[in-house]
């Protein structure tokens, strides 16, 4: 294997290991130590692959699609493995807020898809903060502060959704 091939494909290899890790999590007991170790690895590689692609200047359309597919697979896995714990550890009004945020996001994605024929997700600081807060959920879910943490996370997610609407409206006026 030559170094040029390895350099060109390094970010995609990292993303592929995240897909494998996500698949492995499906078969591990939720919130167990092995699950949390693999979960931490998948989170680390989610950040690492983009960094490597930018640093080595090897970003590609395929890499972006692979990363998005990996993210989708990860989110579905988390819905299956973590969501039952949210219902158990969060008050009903916070769960209702989560359902509303999720529904609003899905409607927003659908409307953008219908209008632009592409899925748009901003990489704003609000969305990054929401991502970090959501990422930490499995590590905090069984703690006494988790209901407050859930409320904080919902608040930031609402700000992120509102910011995305503002960006999409502003972008629509530019066209």
ABEGO torsion letter per residue (X at the ends): XBAAAAAAAAAAAAAAAAAAAAAAAAABBBGBAAAAAAAAAAAAAAAAAAAAAAAAGABBAAAAAAAAAAAAAAAAAAAAAAAAAAAAABBAAAAAAAAAAAAAAAAAAAAAAAAAGBBBBBABAAAAAAAAAAAAAAAAAABAAAAAAAAAAAAAAAAAAAAAAAAAAAAAAAX
